[in-house]
Amino acid sequence: MPLVRIDVNEGRAAEELQQLSRSIHDAILAEYGIPERDYFHIITEHPQGRIFAQDAGLGFERTSGVVMIQIFTQGGRSQEARQQLFASVADRLAAVGVAGEDVFIGYVENTAADWSFGFGRAQYVTGELAVPGS
């Protein structure tokens, strides 16, 4: 059950934002096999000049079309699975017009006890939801 935060510069149409979100979700579905309705995305648009995303010394330039993605999910997936996810996200975003150099992904793991889906309960802990991969 990933929670995905997507930060972009202002200027994209609502349909484009939906395509970004859907492309990322489709990559997660394909690579991690999560249920379709495990779809929790937050898109935040920022005024130009509020996102700073350089290349970390890799030798390329990003554009104002940068897409900053944070994926919060339960731990336990292999490095290979994460690498496949990163590649799938980049491929799917390329299909909707986002250049590879404009895709930045931060990946954060936690545990089943770190999630509440409503009502102030940790549904994985209470047993209302099955812990993925168990």
N, CA, C and O atoms as CSV, one atom per row, in Angstrom:
chain,resi,resn,atom,element,x,y,z
A,1,MET,N,N,0.847,-1.175,0.000
A,1,MET,CA,C,0.000,0.000,0.000
A,1,MET,C,C,0.882,1.223,0.000
A,1,MET,O,O,1.107,1.823,1.051
A,2,PRO,N,N,1.369,1.592,-1.119
A,2,PRO,CA,C,2.177,2.816,-1.134
A,2,PRO,C,C,1.319,4.081,-1.041
A,2,PRO,O,O,0.194,4.142,-1.535
A,3,LEU,N,N,1.894,5.067,-0.396
A,3,LEU,CA,C,1.390,6.428,-0.444
A,3,LEU,C,C,2.369,7.173,-1.330
A,3,LEU,O,O,3.573,7.155,-1.078
A,4,VAL,N,N,1.865,7.826,-2.366
A,4,VAL,CA,C,2.717,8.493,-3.342
A,4,VAL,C,C,2.441,9.988,-3.317
A,4,VAL,O,O,1.300,10.429,-3.453
A,5,ARG,N,N,3.500,10.749,-3.142
A,5,ARG,CA,C,3.425,12.206,-3.223
A,5,ARG,C,C,4.123,12.617,-4.513
A,5,ARG,O,O,5.234,12.172,-4.800
A,6,ILE,N,N,3.462,13.465,-5.280
A,6,ILE,CA,C,3.982,13.911,-6.576
A,6,ILE,C,C,4.041,15.432,-6.545
A,6,ILE,O,O,3.019,16.096,-6.369
A,7,ASP,N,N,5.232,15.976,-6.716
A,7,ASP,CA,C,5.417,17.417,-6.738
A,7,ASP,C,C,5.856,17.846,-8.126
A,7,ASP,O,O,6.790,17.289,-8.702
A,8,VAL,N,N,5.154,18.862,-8.657
A,8,VAL,CA,C,5.446,19.383,-9.994
A,8,VAL,C,C,5.345,20.907,-9.972
A,8,VAL,O,O,4.749,21.495,-9.069
A,9,ASN,N,N,5.939,21.525,-10.982
A,9,ASN,CA,C,5.742,22.958,-11.181
A,9,ASN,C,C,4.363,23.196,-11.768
A,9,ASN,O,O,3.833,22.352,-12.492
A,10,GLU,N,N,3.787,24.343,-11.456
A,10,GLU,CA,C,2.489,24.713,-12.016
A,10,GLU,C,C,2.562,24.773,-13.535
A,10,GLU,O,O,3.622,24.997,-14.118
A,11,GLY,N,N,1.409,24.569,-14.156
A,11,GLY,CA,C,1.328,24.739,-15.600
A,11,GLY,C,C,0.794,23.547,-16.365
A,11,GLY,O,O,0.494,23.665,-17.553
A,12,ARG,N,N,0.669,22.406,-15.716
A,12,ARG,CA,C,0.123,21.234,-16.394
A,12,ARG,C,C,-1.399,21.253,-16.283
A,12,ARG,O,O,-1.956,21.702,-15.282
A,13,ALA,N,N,-2.050,20.766,-17.315
A,13,ALA,CA,C,-3.504,20.637,-17.304
A,13,ALA,C,C,-3.910,19.522,-16.341
A,13,ALA,O,O,-3.114,18.635,-16.035
A,14,ALA,N,N,-5.144,19.577,-15.872
A,14,ALA,CA,C,-5.655,18.562,-14.952
A,14,ALA,C,C,-5.514,17.162,-15.546
A,14,ALA,O,O,-5.184,16.216,-14.830
A,15,GLU,N,N,-5.759,17.025,-16.835
A,15,GLU,CA,C,-5.631,15.716,-17.493
A,15,GLU,C,C,-4.184,15.219,-17.451
A,15,GLU,O,O,-3.948,14.028,-17.251
A,16,GLU,N,N,-3.228,16.106,-17.633
A,16,GLU,CA,C,-1.820,15.717,-17.562
A,16,GLU,C,C,-1.454,15.241,-16.157
A,16,GLU,O,O,-0.733,14.256,-15.999
A,17,LEU,N,N,-1.951,15.939,-15.146
A,17,LEU,CA,C,-1.676,15.532,-13.765
A,17,LEU,C,C,-2.265,14.153,-13.492
A,17,LEU,O,O,-1.644,13.324,-12.827
A,18,GLN,N,N,-3.459,13.918,-14.008
A,18,GLN,CA,C,-4.077,12.603,-13.845
A,18,GLN,C,C,-3.242,11.535,-14.552
A,18,GLN,O,O,-3.090,10.430,-14.032
A,19,GLN,N,N,-2.704,11.848,-15.720
A,19,GLN,CA,C,-1.865,10.894,-16.445
A,19,GLN,C,C,-0.587,10.572,-15.671
A,19,GLN,O,O,-0.151,9.421,-15.638
A,20,LEU,N,N,0.008,11.584,-15.053
A,20,LEU,CA,C,1.203,11.343,-14.242
A,20,LEU,C,C,0.883,10.367,-13.115
A,20,LEU,O,O,1.579,9.370,-12.922
A,21,SER,N,N,-0.178,10.667,-12.376
A,21,SER,CA,C,-0.571,9.828,-11.258
A,21,SER,C,C,-0.891,8.412,-11.730
A,21,SER,O,O,-0.421,7.435,-11.147
A,22,ARG,N,N,-1.673,8.311,-12.762
A,22,ARG,CA,C,-2.087,6.992,-13.259
A,22,ARG,C,C,-0.891,6.190,-13.761
A,22,ARG,O,O,-0.822,4.979,-13.547
A,23,SER,N,N,0.042,6.850,-14.420
A,23,SER,CA,C,1.239,6.162,-14.915
A,23,SER,C,C,2.056,5.593,-13.773
A,23,SER,O,O,2.534,4.462,-13.848
A,24,ILE,N,N,2.216,6.369,-12.722
A,24,ILE,CA,C,2.961,5.902,-11.554
A,24,ILE,C,C,2.220,4.744,-10.887
A,24,ILE,O,O,2.830,3.743,-10.513
A,25,HIS,N,N,0.899,4.887,-10.741
A,25,HIS,CA,C,0.118,3.821,-10.114
A,25,HIS,C,C,0.185,2.536,-10.946
A,25,HIS,O,O,0.321,1.445,-10.393
A,26,ASP,N,N,0.091,2.663,-12.258
A,26,ASP,CA,C,0.167,1.483,-13.124
A,26,ASP,C,C,1.514,0.775,-12.983
A,26,ASP,O,O,1.577,-0.454,-13.028
A,27,ALA,N,N,2.586,1.544,-12.814
A,27,ALA,CA,C,3.904,0.938,-12.604
A,27,ALA,C,C,3.936,0.169,-11.287
A,27,ALA,O,O,4.469,-0.939,-11.222
A,28,ILE,N,N,3.368,0.754,-10.248
A,28,ILE,CA,C,3.340,0.076,-8.948
A,28,ILE,C,C,2.487,-1.187,-9.023
A,28,ILE,O,O,2.862,-2.225,-8.477
A,29,LEU,N,N,1.340,-1.102,-9.700
A,29,LEU,CA,C,0.493,-2.285,-9.876
A,29,LEU,C,C,1.262,-3.397,-10.579
A,29,LEU,O,O,1.240,-4.549,-10.146
A,30,ALA,N,N,1.941,-3.044,-11.664
A,30,ALA,CA,C,2.652,-4.035,-12.470
A,30,ALA,C,C,3.820,-4.659,-11.712
A,30,ALA,O,O,4.033,-5.869,-11.789
A,31,GLU,N,N,4.568,-3.851,-10.989
A,31,GLU,CA,C,5.783,-4.350,-10.346
A,31,GLU,C,C,5.539,-4.981,-8.979
A,31,GLU,O,O,6.227,-5.932,-8.607
A,32,TYR,N,N,4.569,-4.464,-8.229
A,32,TYR,CA,C,4.372,-4.941,-6.868
A,32,TYR,C,C,3.109,-5.773,-6.701
A,32,TYR,O,O,2.923,-6.400,-5.658
A,33,GLY,N,N,2.236,-5.792,-7.708
A,33,GLY,CA,C,1.043,-6.627,-7.636
A,33,GLY,C,C,0.064,-6.224,-6.554
A,33,GLY,O,O,-0.655,-7.069,-6.021
A,34,ILE,N,N,0.027,-4.942,-6.221
A,34,ILE,CA,C,-0.911,-4.464,-5.200
A,34,ILE,C,C,-2.319,-4.405,-5.789
A,34,ILE,O,O,-2.467,-4.399,-7.011
A,35,PRO,N,N,-3.350,-4.363,-4.956
A,35,PRO,CA,C,-4.714,-4.216,-5.474
A,35,PRO,C,C,-4.917,-2.846,-6.125
A,35,PRO,O,O,-4.326,-1.855,-5.697
A,36,GLU,N,N,-5.740,-2.798,-7.143
A,36,GLU,CA,C,-6.048,-1.555,-7.863
A,36,GLU,C,C,-6.464,-0.432,-6.923
A,36,GLU,O,O,-6.061,0.716,-7.105
A,37,ARG,N,N,-7.266,-0.759,-5.922
A,37,ARG,CA,C,-7.809,0.282,-5.042
A,37,ARG,C,C,-6.830,0.736,-3.957
A,37,ARG,O,O,-7.176,1.583,-3.133
A,38,ASP,N,N,-5.636,0.195,-3.945
A,38,ASP,CA,C,-4.567,0.737,-3.092
A,38,ASP,C,C,-3.956,1.924,-3.834
A,38,ASP,O,O,-2.791,1.905,-4.232
A,39,TYR,N,N,-4.770,2.939,-4.003
A,39,TYR,CA,C,-4.408,4.099,-4.837
A,39,TYR,C,C,-4.493,5.331,-3.947
A,39,TYR,O,O,-5.572,5.881,-3.728
A,40,PHE,N,N,-3.337,5.756,-3.436
A,40,PHE,CA,C,-3.261,6.894,-2.533
A,40,PHE,C,C,-2.180,7.841,-3.044
A,40,PHE,O,O,-0.996,7.648,-2.766
A,41,HIS,N,N,-2.588,8.860,-3.790
A,41,HIS,CA,C,-1.649,9.813,-4.383
A,41,HIS,C,C,-2.022,11.229,-3.976
A,41,HIS,O,O,-3.201,11.568,-3.876
A,42,ILE,N,N,-1.020,12.041,-3.746
A,42,ILE,CA,C,-1.196,13.464,-3.473
A,42,ILE,C,C,-0.350,14.211,-4.482
A,42,ILE,O,O,0.863,14.017,-4.551
A,43,ILE,N,N,-0.985,15.059,-5.261
A,43,ILE,CA,C,-0.263,15.871,-6.241
A,43,ILE,C,C,-0.241,17.308,-5.739
A,43,ILE,O,O,-1.279,17.887,-5.419
A,44,THR,N,N,0.952,17.865,-5.676
A,44,THR,CA,C,1.114,19.244,-5.247
A,44,THR,C,C,1.805,20.018,-6.360
A,44,THR,O,O,2.868,19.629,-6.844
A,45,GLU,N,N,1.179,21.120,-6.755
A,45,GLU,CA,C,1.779,22.005,-7.754
A,45,GLU,C,C,2.450,23.172,-7.040
A,45,GLU,O,O,1.923,23.707,-6.065
A,46,HIS,N,N,3.602,23.551,-7.535
A,46,HIS,CA,C,4.374,24.633,-6.937
A,46,HIS,C,C,4.596,25.739,-7.964
A,46,HIS,O,O,4.737,25.460,-9.155
A,47,PRO,N,N,4.627,26.995,-7.512
A,47,PRO,CA,C,4.976,28.087,-8.432
A,47,PRO,C,C,6.384,27.849,-8.988
A,47,PRO,O,O,7.225,27.253,-8.315
A,48,GLN,N,N,6.640,28.312,-10.209
A,48,GLN,CA,C,7.973,28.200,-10.803
A,48,GLN,C,C,9.002,28.755,-9.821
A,48,GLN,O,O,8.765,29.774,-9.171
A,49,GLY,N,N,10.123,28.092,-9.721
A,49,GLY,CA,C,11.184,28.532,-8.836
A,49,GLY,C,C,11.098,27.996,-7.422
A,49,GLY,O,O,11.897,28.382,-6.569
A,50,ARG,N,N,10.143,27.109,-7.153
A,50,ARG,CA,C,9.999,26.542,-5.804
A,50,ARG,C,C,10.488,25.094,-5.719
A,50,ARG,O,O,10.600,24.544,-4.624
A,51,ILE,N,N,10.773,24.488,-6.843
A,51,ILE,CA,C,11.363,23.141,-6.832
A,51,ILE,C,C,12.805,23.279,-7.313
A,51,ILE,O,O,13.070,23.826,-8.383
A,52,PHE,N,N,13.715,22.780,-6.513
A,52,PHE,CA,C,15.130,22.781,-6.871
A,52,PHE,C,C,15.548,21.327,-7.007
A,52,PHE,O,O,15.499,20.572,-6.036
A,53,ALA,N,N,15.953,20.935,-8.190
A,53,ALA,CA,C,16.284,19.528,-8.441
A,53,ALA,C,C,17.444,19.470,-9.421
A,53,ALA,O,O,17.253,19.418,-10.636
A,54,GLN,N,N,18.633,19.479,-8.876
A,54,GLN,CA,C,19.802,19.394,-9.732
A,54,GLN,C,C,20.128,17.930,-10.005
A,54,GLN,O,O,19.341,17.046,-9.667
A,55,ASP,N,N,21.263,17.673,-10.602
A,55,ASP,CA,C,21.593,16.327,-11.075
A,55,ASP,C,C,22.461,15.515,-10.119
A,55,ASP,O,O,22.848,14.398,-10.462
A,56,ALA,N,N,22.779,16.026,-8.945
A,56,ALA,CA,C,23.637,15.336,-7.972
A,56,ALA,C,C,25.008,15.009,-8.557
A,56,ALA,O,O,25.672,14.075,-8.107
A,57,GLY,N,N,25.434,15.782,-9.566
A,57,GLY,CA,C,26.742,15.578,-10.175
A,57,GLY,C,C,26.772,14.537,-11.274
A,57,GLY,O,O,27.853,14.109,-11.679
A,58,LEU,N,N,25.623,14.118,-11.766
A,58,LEU,CA,C,25.561,13.077,-12.798
A,58,LEU,C,C,25.744,13.605,-14.214
A,58,LEU,O,O,25.902,12.819,-15.148
A,59,GLY,N,N,25.724,14.940,-14.391
A,59,GLY,CA,C,26.044,15.509,-15.695
A,59,GLY,C,C,24.875,15.729,-16.629
A,59,GLY,O,O,25.053,15.666,-17.845
A,60,PHE,N,N,23.709,15.980,-16.119
A,60,PHE,CA,C,22.580,16.312,-16.985
A,60,PHE,C,C,21.811,17.471,-16.386
A,60,PHE,O,O,22.009,17.814,-15.220
A,61,GLU,N,N,20.945,18.070,-17.164
A,61,GLU,CA,C,20.123,19.184,-16.709
A,61,GLU,C,C,18.669,18.760,-16.668
A,61,GLU,O,O,18.183,18.088,-17.578
A,62,ARG,N,N,17.983,19.149,-15.619
A,62,ARG,CA,C,16.541,18.931,-15.543
A,62,ARG,C,C,15.842,20.144,-16.134
A,62,ARG,O,O,16.432,21.217,-16.257
A,63,THR,N,N,14.575,19.963,-16.499
A,63,THR,CA,C,13.780,21.062,-17.027
A,63,THR,C,C,12.727,21.464,-15.997
A,63,THR,O,O,12.653,20.885,-14.913
A,64,SER,N,N,11.928,22.442,-16.341
A,64,SER,CA,C,10.832,22.837,-15.453
A,64,SER,C,C,9.747,21.766,-15.417
A,64,SER,O,O,8.808,21.867,-14.628
A,65,GLY,N,N,9.864,20.740,-16.261
A,65,GLY,CA,C,8.917,19.630,-16.264
A,65,GLY,C,C,9.254,18.528,-15.283
A,65,GLY,O,O,8.687,17.437,-15.361
A,66,VAL,N,N,10.171,18.792,-14.353
A,66,VAL,CA,C,10.585,17.786,-13.382
A,66,VAL,C,C,9.379,17.261,-12.595
A,66,VAL,O,O,8.462,18.009,-12.256
A,67,VAL,N,N,9.408,15.969,-12.318
A,67,VAL,CA,C,8.387,15.307,-11.506
A,67,VAL,C,C,9.105,14.672,-10.320
A,67,VAL,O,O,9.869,13.720,-10.476
A,68,MET,N,N,8.849,15.212,-9.140
A,68,MET,CA,C,9.469,14.715,-7.906
A,68,MET,C,C,8.481,13.749,-7.254
A,68,MET,O,O,7.355,14.129,-6.935
A,69,ILE,N,N,8.903,12.511,-7.059
A,69,ILE,CA,C,8.015,11.463,-6.572
A,69,ILE,C,C,8.572,10.919,-5.261
A,69,ILE,O,O,9.752,10.582,-5.170
A,70,GLN,N,N,7.717,10.836,-4.254
A,70,GLN,CA,C,8.067,10.178,-2.996
A,70,GLN,C,C,7.128,8.990,-2.837
A,70,GLN,O,O,5.906,9.142,-2.864
A,71,ILE,N,N,7.704,7.824,-2.674
A,71,ILE,CA,C,6.919,6.602,-2.491
A,71,ILE,C,C,7.155,6.104,-1.069
A,71,ILE,O,O,8.273,5.740,-0.704
A,72,PHE,N,N,6.089,6.093,-0.273
A,72,PHE,CA,C,6.142,5.594,1.101
A,72,PHE,C,C,5.462,4.227,1.094
A,72,PHE,O,O,4.299,4.118,0.707
A,73,THR,N,N,6.169,3.196,1.515
A,73,THR,CA,C,5.616,1.849,1.451
A,73,THR,C,C,6.227,0.961,2.526
A,73,THR,O,O,7.232,1.312,3.145
A,74,GLN,N,N,5.616,-0.177,2.735
A,74,GLN,CA,C,6.140,-1.125,3.714
A,74,GLN,C,C,7.435,-1.741,3.204
A,74,GLN,O,O,7.601,-1.990,2.010
A,75,GLY,N,N,8.328,-1.974,4.123
A,75,GLY,CA,C,9.611,-2.571,3.790
A,75,GLY,C,C,9.482,-4.034,3.402
A,75,GLY,O,O,8.428,-4.652,3.553
A,76,GLY,N,N,10.576,-4.562,2.902
A,76,GLY,CA,C,10.629,-5.984,2.597
A,76,GLY,C,C,10.831,-6.324,1.139
A,76,GLY,O,O,11.053,-7.488,0.806
A,77,ARG,N,N,10.761,-5.343,0.262
A,77,ARG,CA,C,10.966,-5.630,-1.157
A,77,ARG,C,C,12.462,-5.577,-1.467
A,77,ARG,O,O,13.206,-4.790,-0.882
A,78,SER,N,N,12.876,-6.414,-2.380
A,78,SER,CA,C,14.294,-6.498,-2.709
A,78,SER,C,C,14.769,-5.256,-3.460
A,78,SER,O,O,13.974,-4.499,-4.018
A,79,GLN,N,N,16.079,-5.073,-3.456
A,79,GLN,CA,C,16.670,-3.978,-4.232
A,79,GLN,C,C,16.323,-4.136,-5.709
A,79,GLN,O,O,16.071,-3.148,-6.398
A,80,GLU,N,N,16.309,-5.373,-6.194
A,80,GLU,CA,C,15.951,-5.628,-7.591
A,80,GLU,C,C,14.514,-5.179,-7.870
A,80,GLU,O,O,14.248,-4.562,-8.901
A,81,ALA,N,N,13.596,-5.484,-6.961
A,81,ALA,CA,C,12.198,-5.071,-7.144
A,81,ALA,C,C,12.086,-3.555,-7.173
A,81,ALA,O,O,11.333,-3.001,-7.974
A,82,ARG,N,N,12.830,-2.883,-6.307
A,82,ARG,CA,C,12.801,-1.412,-6.297
A,82,ARG,C,C,13.370,-0.851,-7.592
A,82,ARG,O,O,12.822,0.096,-8.156
A,83,GLN,N,N,14.466,-1.432,-8.062
A,83,GLN,CA,C,15.064,-0.968,-9.324
A,83,GLN,C,C,14.093,-1.166,-10.488
A,83,GLN,O,O,13.987,-0.306,-11.363
A,84,GLN,N,N,13.386,-2.295,-10.500
A,84,GLN,CA,C,12.399,-2.543,-11.552
A,84,GLN,C,C,11.266,-1.525,-11.465
A,84,GLN,O,O,10.774,-1.053,-12.490
A,85,LEU,N,N,10.852,-1.186,-10.244
A,85,LEU,CA,C,9.815,-0.174,-10.083
A,85,LEU,C,C,10.288,1.171,-10.625
A,85,LEU,O,O,9.560,1.832,-11.365
A,86,PHE,N,N,11.507,1.581,-10.258
A,86,PHE,CA,C,12.023,2.866,-10.733
A,86,PHE,C,C,12.029,2.907,-12.263
A,86,PHE,O,O,11.630,3.909,-12.858
A,87,ALA,N,N,12.474,1.834,-12.893
A,87,ALA,CA,C,12.528,1.778,-14.352
A,87,ALA,C,C,11.129,1.822,-14.953
A,87,ALA,O,O,10.900,2.495,-15.957
A,88,SER,N,N,10.200,1.107,-14.341
A,88,SER,CA,C,8.831,1.078,-14.845
A,88,SER,C,C,8.179,2.456,-14.730
A,88,SER,O,O,7.481,2.889,-15.646
A,89,VAL,N,N,8.404,3.145,-13.610
A,89,VAL,CA,C,7.863,4.499,-13.451
A,89,VAL,C,C,8.423,5.401,-14.544
A,89,VAL,O,O,7.669,6.119,-15.200
A,90,ALA,N,N,9.732,5.370,-14.745
A,90,ALA,CA,C,10.352,6.219,-15.766
A,90,ALA,C,C,9.820,5.892,-17.158
A,90,ALA,O,O,9.536,6.802,-17.936
A,91,ASP,N,N,9.681,4.613,-17.481
A,91,ASP,CA,C,9.156,4.209,-18.792
A,91,ASP,C,C,7.731,4.697,-19.001
A,91,ASP,O,O,7.396,5.214,-20.066
A,92,ARG,N,N,6.905,4.534,-17.995
A,92,ARG,CA,C,5.503,4.934,-18.127
A,92,ARG,C,C,5.351,6.453,-18.170
A,92,ARG,O,O,4.475,6.970,-18.863
A,93,LEU,N,N,6.195,7.161,-17.438
A,93,LEU,CA,C,6.145,8.619,-17.516
A,93,LEU,C,C,6.670,9.105,-18.866
A,93,LEU,O,O,6.177,10.100,-19.398
A,94,ALA,N,N,7.658,8.417,-19.421
A,94,ALA,CA,C,8.151,8.773,-20.759
A,94,ALA,C,C,7.023,8.677,-21.779
A,94,ALA,O,O,6.946,9.485,-22.705
A,95,ALA,N,N,6.154,7.693,-21.608
A,95,ALA,CA,C,5.034,7.502,-22.537
A,95,ALA,C,C,4.025,8.645,-22.486
A,95,ALA,O,O,3.239,8.816,-23.418
A,96,VAL,N,N,4.039,9.436,-21.397
A,96,VAL,CA,C,3.139,10.593,-21.310
A,96,VAL,C,C,3.922,11.907,-21.389
A,96,VAL,O,O,3.417,12.966,-21.016
A,97,GLY,N,N,5.169,11.821,-21.885
A,97,GLY,CA,C,5.919,13.028,-22.206
A,97,GLY,C,C,6.888,13.550,-21.176
A,97,GLY,O,O,7.357,14.682,-21.301
A,98,VAL,N,N,7.212,12.762,-20.151
A,98,VAL,CA,C,8.171,13.218,-19.141
A,98,VAL,C,C,9.538,12.611,-19.472
A,98,VAL,O,O,9.688,11.390,-19.524
A,99,ALA,N,N,10.519,13.467,-19.691
A,99,ALA,CA,C,11.868,13.006,-20.018
A,99,ALA,C,C,12.489,12.286,-18.823
A,99,ALA,O,O,12.206,12.626,-17.675
A,100,GLY,N,N,13.321,11.309,-19.089
A,100,GLY,CA,C,13.962,10.527,-18.037
A,100,GLY,C,C,14.718,11.366,-17.025
A,100,GLY,O,O,14.710,11.061,-15.832
A,101,GLU,N,N,15.380,12.432,-17.496
A,101,GLU,CA,C,16.132,13.277,-16.571
A,101,GLU,C,C,15.225,14.103,-15.655
A,101,GLU,O,O,15.693,14.693,-14.681
A,102,ASP,N,N,13.934,14.141,-15.968
A,102,ASP,CA,C,12.981,14.885,-15.155
A,102,ASP,C,C,12.208,14.004,-14.178
A,102,ASP,O,O,11.240,14.456,-13.567
A,103,VAL,N,N,12.629,12.748,-14.028
A,103,VAL,CA,C,11.981,11.833,-13.089
A,103,VAL,C,C,12.910,11.645,-11.890
A,103,VAL,O,O,14.013,11.115,-12.026
A,104,PHE,N,N,12.457,12.084,-10.719
A,104,PHE,CA,C,13.211,11.938,-9.470
A,104,PHE,C,C,12.331,11.143,-8.519
A,104,PHE,O,O,11.171,11.491,-8.301
A,105,ILE,N,N,12.887,10.064,-7.948
A,105,ILE,CA,C,12.115,9.206,-7.042
A,105,ILE,C,C,12.849,9.066,-5.717
A,105,ILE,O,O,14.029,8.717,-5.681
A,106,GLY,N,N,12.144,9.341,-4.641
A,106,GLY,CA,C,12.620,9.046,-3.296
A,106,GLY,C,C,11.750,7.928,-2.732
A,106,GLY,O,O,10.524,7.993,-2.823
A,107,TYR,N,N,12.360,6.924,-2.161
A,107,TYR,CA,C,11.658,5.712,-1.728
A,107,TYR,C,C,11.862,5.546,-0.229
A,107,TYR,O,O,13.002,5.480,0.232
A,108,VAL,N,N,10.784,5.479,0.534
A,108,VAL,CA,C,10.853,5.411,1.993
A,108,VAL,C,C,10.067,4.194,2.475
A,108,VAL,O,O,8.894,4.026,2.139
A,109,GLU,N,N,10.725,3.349,3.265
A,109,GLU,CA,C,10.069,2.156,3.789
A,109,GLU,C,C,9.685,2.339,5.254
A,109,GLU,O,O,10.320,3.085,6.000
A,110,ASN,N,N,8.625,1.634,5.639
A,110,ASN,CA,C,8.191,1.608,7.033
A,110,ASN,C,C,7.587,0.239,7.318
A,110,ASN,O,O,7.834,-0.712,6.576
A,111,THR,N,N,6.796,0.127,8.388
A,111,THR,CA,C,6.234,-1.173,8.767
A,111,THR,C,C,4.705,-1.141,8.701
A,111,THR,O,O,4.102,-0.079,8.546
A,112,ALA,N,N,4.102,-2.295,8.818
A,112,ALA,CA,C,2.640,-2.407,8.795
A,112,ALA,C,C,1.996,-1.599,9.920
A,112,ALA,O,O,0.883,-1.098,9.763
A,113,ALA,N,N,2.680,-1.470,11.041
A,113,ALA,CA,C,2.130,-0.747,12.187
A,113,ALA,C,C,2.100,0.766,11.968
A,113,ALA,O,O,1.533,1.494,12.782
A,114,ASP,N,N,2.699,1.244,10.882
A,114,ASP,CA,C,2.795,2.682,10.620
A,114,ASP,C,C,1.641,3.237,9.788
A,114,ASP,O,O,1.701,4.386,9.350
A,115,TRP,N,N,0.598,2.450,9.563
A,115,TRP,CA,C,-0.492,2.878,8.683
A,115,TRP,C,C,-1.836,2.852,9.398
A,115,TRP,O,O,-2.144,1.915,10.136
A,116,SER,N,N,-2.631,3.890,9.170
A,116,SER,CA,C,-4.036,3.917,9.581
A,116,SER,C,C,-4.843,4.369,8.370
A,116,SER,O,O,-4.568,5.424,7.800
A,117,PHE,N,N,-5.822,3.590,7.981
A,117,PHE,CA,C,-6.632,3.889,6.801
A,117,PHE,C,C,-7.936,4.586,7.155
A,117,PHE,O,O,-8.753,4.863,6.277
A,118,GLY,N,N,-8.133,4.867,8.423
A,118,GLY,CA,C,-9.332,5.570,8.859
A,118,GLY,C,C,-9.751,5.126,10.241
A,118,GLY,O,O,-9.321,4.082,10.732
A,119,PHE,N,N,-10.585,5.920,10.856
A,119,PHE,CA,C,-11.183,5.629,12.152
A,119,PHE,C,C,-10.177,5.561,13.292
A,119,PHE,O,O,-10.501,5.084,14.380
A,120,GLY,N,N,-8.950,6.037,13.048
A,120,GLY,CA,C,-7.941,6.038,14.102
A,120,GLY,C,C,-7.425,4.672,14.487
A,120,GLY,O,O,-6.893,4.490,15.582
A,121,ARG,N,N,-7.580,3.697,13.581
A,121,ARG,CA,C,-7.103,2.342,13.869
A,121,ARG,C,C,-5.996,1.962,12.889
A,121,ARG,O,O,-6.006,2.399,11.738
A,122,ALA,N,N,-5.064,1.168,13.334
A,122,ALA,CA,C,-4.011,0.615,12.484
A,122,ALA,C,C,-4.524,-0.728,11.958
A,122,ALA,O,O,-4.305,-1.768,12.580
A,123,GLN,N,N,-5.197,-0.701,10.828
A,123,GLN,CA,C,-5.928,-1.868,10.322
A,123,GLN,C,C,-5.056,-3.090,10.068
A,123,GLN,O,O,-5.552,-4.214,10.146
A,124,TYR,N,N,-3.774,-2.910,9.767
A,124,TYR,CA,C,-2.897,-4.071,9.631
A,124,TYR,C,C,-2.642,-4.709,10.995
A,124,TYR,O,O,-2.481,-5.925,11.096
A,125,VAL,N,N,-2.607,-3.894,12.032
A,125,VAL,CA,C,-2.362,-4.396,13.382
A,125,VAL,C,C,-3.621,-5.042,13.951
A,125,VAL,O,O,-3.548,-6.082,14.605
A,126,THR,N,N,-4.785,-4.420,13.700
A,126,THR,CA,C,-6.042,-4.964,14.236
A,126,THR,C,C,-6.521,-6.192,13.479
A,126,THR,O,O,-7.391,-6.918,13.960
A,127,GLY,N,N,-5.959,-6.430,12.293
A,127,GLY,CA,C,-6.381,-7.575,11.484
A,127,GLY,C,C,-7.493,-7.249,10.506
A,127,GLY,O,O,-7.949,-8.131,9.779
A,128,GLU,N,N,-7.943,-5.994,10.472
A,128,GLU,CA,C,-8.977,-5.610,9.502
A,128,GLU,C,C,-8.482,-5.704,8.070
A,128,GLU,O,O,-9.264,-5.930,7.147
A,129,LEU,N,N,-7.171,-5.530,7.888
A,129,LEU,CA,C,-6.533,-5.710,6.595
A,129,LEU,C,C,-5.412,-6.728,6.743
A,129,LEU,O,O,-4.726,-6.770,7.765
A,130,ALA,N,N,-5.235,-7.541,5.721
A,130,ALA,CA,C,-4.128,-8.490,5.722
A,130,ALA,C,C,-2.848,-7.745,5.404
A,130,ALA,O,O,-2.833,-6.886,4.522
A,131,VAL,N,N,-1.787,-8.058,6.104
A,131,VAL,CA,C,-0.500,-7.443,5.857
A,131,VAL,C,C,0.011,-7.968,4.512
A,131,VAL,O,O,0.126,-9.179,4.322
A,132,PRO,N,N,0.320,-7.052,3.573
A,132,PRO,CA,C,0.825,-7.499,2.271
A,132,PRO,C,C,2.074,-8.363,2.426
A,132,PRO,O,O,2.951,-8.074,3.240
A,133,GLY,N,N,2.135,-9.408,1.641
A,133,GLY,CA,C,3.296,-10.279,1.641
A,133,GLY,C,C,3.365,-11.261,2.805
A,133,GLY,O,O,4.357,-11.973,2.964
A,134,SER,N,N,2.300,-11.300,3.626
A,134,SER,CA,C,2.359,-12.237,4.762
A,134,SER,C,C,1.502,-13.451,4.492
A,134,SER,O,O,1.422,-14.350,5.329
